[in-house]
Amino acid sequence: MEIEEYAKSLGADVFGVADLELLKDYPVYPENLLEKFIRGIVIGVKLSDAVFDGLPETRGLYAKQYQVANDRLDRMAFEIARMIEKMGYNAIPIPASKMLKDLHWSSFISHKAVARAAGVGWIGKNLLLVTKEHGPRIRMATILTDMLLEPGEPVKRRCGKCRECIDSCIVNALKEVDFENYPKREEVLDVDRCAEKLTEFASDPDIGFMVCGICVKVCPWGKRRKVNRSMRID
């Protein structure tokens, strides 16, 4: 796929295409955001294992990496949208991270919902997108387009009985809820409790961003694979 190859050449570690028909019942802003588009392209970059493994002590480093990853994704999404337009189609890049003041800590569209619909991963009990390859240790952005790309298919949730994220949340904001696809946010997460703690971190000059990362760190799907120490590089 030409678009996928281009995205990978820009540095994308994750790529998927979603049929936006699967998202017709999801909240977006503005309400007619998806009206002219049929596909959602999701791109993602993996973040550092060492930064997550070092949390909470490395939270300041995580904040900086979070900022860099978001900026990089925004540039990548911009370039992909430009390429699509040069091919004669419409496209609009959606920022990796942009909270809207009147949407209670929500944005234009959920990148996680697009990624789930594209088959990139599933929504975990931490309400994050969990991939088989990287767990939830990624950041994502979305490009909406009317280009008729071949979409992926959603995959089943693979969290099983694991409660690591729920039991490790430092403010007890996550709830054990049985869901199959994408639950209502408030059913799984106490948004205000989580946001209050993230705001506290953002006000800390050593951190400066609304990041925590503990529910990302503890997810078994994201933990670094053991290196085969018998491997040699001659």
C-alpha positions as CSV (number, residue, x, y, z in Angstrom):
1,M,0.0,0.0,0.0
2,E,1.5,3.3,-1.1
3,I,0.2,5.3,1.9
4,E,1.5,2.7,4.4
5,E,4.9,2.7,2.8
6,Y,5.0,6.4,2.9
7,A,3.9,6.5,6.6
8,K,6.6,3.9,7.5
9,S,9.2,6.0,5.6
10,L,8.3,9.0,7.8
11,G,8.9,6.9,10.9
12,A,5.5,5.3,11.8
13,D,5.8,2.1,13.8
14,V,2.1,1.5,13.7
15,F,-0.3,1.9,10.7
16,G,-3.9,0.9,10.1
17,V,-7.0,1.9,8.1
18,A,-10.5,1.9,9.6
19,D,-13.8,1.9,7.9
20,L,-15.5,5.0,9.4
21,E,-18.9,3.3,9.1
22,L,-17.8,1.4,12.2
23,L,-17.5,4.7,14.1
24,K,-20.8,6.3,13.1
25,D,-22.1,6.0,16.7
26,Y,-19.0,7.4,18.3
27,P,-18.8,11.0,19.6
28,V,-16.8,13.3,17.4
29,Y,-16.4,17.1,17.2
30,P,-17.8,18.8,15.3
31,E,-20.7,16.4,15.0
32,N,-20.4,16.3,11.2
33,L,-16.6,15.7,11.3
34,L,-16.9,12.3,9.5
35,E,-19.6,13.4,7.0
36,K,-17.2,13.7,4.0
37,F,-14.9,10.9,4.8
38,I,-15.0,7.1,4.6
39,R,-11.7,6.0,6.0
40,G,-9.6,6.8,9.0
41,I,-5.8,6.2,8.8
42,V,-4.2,5.7,12.2
43,I,-0.4,6.1,12.7
44,G,1.6,5.5,15.8
45,V,5.1,5.7,17.2
46,K,6.4,3.5,20.0
47,L,7.8,5.2,23.1
48,S,10.9,4.2,25.1
49,D,10.7,1.0,27.2
50,A,13.3,2.3,29.5
51,V,11.3,5.4,30.3
52,F,8.2,3.4,31.2
53,D,10.2,0.8,33.1
54,G,11.7,3.6,35.2
55,L,8.4,5.1,36.2
56,P,7.5,6.9,38.4
57,E,11.1,8.3,38.8
58,T,11.3,8.9,35.0
59,R,8.0,10.8,34.7
60,G,9.7,14.0,33.7
61,L,11.5,12.1,30.9
62,Y,8.2,10.5,29.9
63,A,6.6,14.0,29.7
64,K,9.3,15.2,27.3
65,Q,9.1,12.1,25.1
66,Y,5.3,12.5,25.1
67,Q,5.7,16.0,23.8
68,V,8.2,15.0,21.1
69,A,6.1,12.0,20.0
70,N,3.0,14.2,19.6
71,D,4.9,16.8,17.6
72,R,6.4,14.1,15.4
73,L,3.0,12.5,14.8
74,D,1.4,15.8,13.9
75,R,4.1,16.4,11.3
76,M,3.7,12.9,9.9
77,A,-0.1,13.2,9.7
78,F,0.3,16.6,8.0
79,E,2.6,15.1,5.4
80,I,0.4,12.0,4.8
81,A,-2.7,14.3,4.3
82,R,-0.7,16.4,1.9
83,M,0.3,13.3,-0.1
84,I,-3.3,12.1,-0.2
85,E,-4.5,15.5,-1.5
86,K,-1.8,15.5,-4.2
87,M,-3.3,12.2,-5.3
88,G,-6.7,13.9,-5.8
89,Y,-8.5,13.1,-2.6
90,N,-9.5,14.9,0.5
91,A,-7.8,14.4,3.8
92,I,-7.6,16.1,7.2
93,P,-5.0,15.4,9.9
94,I,-6.3,15.1,13.5
95,P,-3.7,16.2,16.2
96,A,-2.2,13.5,18.3
97,S,-3.1,15.3,21.5
98,K,-5.6,18.2,21.7
99,M,-8.1,18.6,24.5
100,L,-11.2,20.7,23.7
101,K,-12.4,22.9,26.5
102,D,-16.1,22.1,26.3
103,L,-15.7,18.3,25.8
104,H,-14.7,17.2,29.3
105,W,-11.1,16.1,28.5
106,S,-12.1,14.8,25.0
107,S,-10.9,15.7,21.6
108,F,-12.1,15.8,17.9
109,I,-12.1,12.0,17.6
110,S,-10.7,9.1,19.6
111,H,-7.5,7.8,18.0
112,K,-8.0,4.7,20.0
113,A,-11.4,4.1,18.5
114,V,-10.0,4.5,15.0
115,A,-7.1,2.1,15.8
116,R,-9.5,-0.5,17.2
117,A,-11.7,-0.3,14.2
118,A,-8.6,-0.7,12.0
119,G,-7.5,-3.8,13.8
120,V,-4.3,-2.3,15.1
121,G,-5.2,-3.4,18.6
122,W,-7.9,-3.6,21.2
123,I,-9.2,-1.4,24.0
124,G,-7.7,-2.6,27.3
125,K,-9.1,-2.4,30.8
126,N,-6.9,0.8,31.1
127,L,-9.1,2.3,28.3
128,L,-5.9,2.5,26.2
129,L,-5.2,1.0,22.8
130,V,-3.3,-2.2,23.4
131,T,-1.3,-3.7,20.5
132,K,0.2,-7.2,20.3
133,E,3.6,-5.8,19.4
134,H,4.0,-2.8,21.7
135,G,1.2,-3.1,24.2
136,P,-0.1,0.4,25.1
137,R,3.4,2.0,24.8
138,I,2.5,4.1,21.7
139,R,1.2,7.5,20.8
140,M,-1.2,7.9,17.8
141,A,-2.6,10.4,15.3
142,T,-5.4,10.1,12.7
143,I,-5.9,11.2,9.1
144,L,-9.5,11.2,7.8
145,T,-9.9,10.8,4.1
146,D,-12.3,10.0,1.3
147,M,-9.7,7.8,-0.4
148,L,-11.0,4.3,-0.8
149,L,-8.4,2.3,1.1
150,E,-8.7,-1.3,2.1
151,P,-9.7,-1.3,5.8
152,G,-8.6,-3.7,8.5
153,E,-10.9,-5.6,10.8
154,P,-11.3,-5.2,14.6
155,V,-9.6,-7.8,16.8
156,K,-11.0,-9.3,20.0
157,R,-9.9,-8.0,23.4
158,R,-7.1,-10.1,24.9
159,C,-6.8,-8.8,28.4
160,G,-8.3,-11.9,29.9
161,K,-8.5,-11.9,33.7
162,C,-5.5,-9.5,34.0
163,R,-6.1,-6.5,36.4
164,E,-2.6,-5.0,36.5
165,C,-3.7,-1.6,35.3
166,I,-6.7,-1.5,37.6
167,D,-4.9,-2.5,40.7
168,S,-1.9,-0.2,39.9
169,C,-3.8,3.0,39.3
170,I,-2.4,5.5,41.7
171,V,-5.8,7.2,42.2
172,N,-8.0,4.2,41.8
173,A,-9.7,5.7,38.8
174,L,-10.1,2.5,36.8
175,K,-13.1,0.1,37.2
176,E,-13.5,-3.5,36.3
177,V,-16.1,-3.6,33.6
178,D,-17.0,-6.4,31.1
179,F,-17.0,-5.0,27.6
180,E,-16.3,-6.3,24.1
181,N,-15.5,-3.4,21.9
182,Y,-15.3,0.2,23.1
183,P,-17.1,1.0,26.3
184,K,-18.5,4.4,27.4
185,R,-15.5,6.1,29.0
186,E,-17.3,6.9,32.3
187,E,-18.1,3.3,32.8
188,V,-14.4,2.3,32.9
189,L,-12.7,5.5,34.1
190,D,-13.3,8.1,36.7
191,V,-12.3,10.9,34.3
192,D,-12.3,13.7,36.9
193,R,-10.2,11.8,39.4
194,C,-7.6,10.9,36.7
195,A,-7.6,14.4,35.2
196,E,-7.1,16.0,38.7
197,K,-3.9,13.9,39.2
198,L,-2.7,14.6,35.7
199,T,-3.3,18.4,36.2
200,E,-1.2,18.1,39.4
201,F,1.7,16.6,37.3
202,A,1.3,19.2,34.7
203,S,1.8,22.0,37.3
204,D,5.0,20.3,38.5
205,P,7.9,22.2,36.7
206,D,9.9,18.9,36.6
207,I,7.1,17.3,34.6
208,G,5.0,20.0,32.9
209,F,2.6,17.7,31.1
210,M,-0.6,15.8,31.9
211,V,1.1,12.4,32.0
212,C,1.2,9.6,34.5
213,G,2.1,6.4,32.7
214,I,1.6,3.8,35.4
215,C,-1.3,2.0,33.7
216,V,0.9,1.9,30.5
217,K,4.0,0.6,32.4
218,V,2.3,-2.4,34.1
219,C,0.4,-3.8,31.1
220,P,2.0,-7.2,30.4
221,W,1.5,-6.7,26.6
222,G,3.9,-3.8,26.7
223,K,6.6,-5.1,28.9
224,R,9.9,-5.4,27.1
225,R,10.8,-8.8,25.7
226,K,13.8,-10.4,27.2
227,V,16.9,-10.1,25.1
228,N,18.6,-13.3,24.2
229,R,21.9,-12.7,25.8
230,S,23.5,-15.6,23.9
231,M,23.2,-13.5,20.7
232,R,26.5,-12.1,19.5
233,I,27.4,-9.3,17.1
234,D,30.7,-10.1,15.4
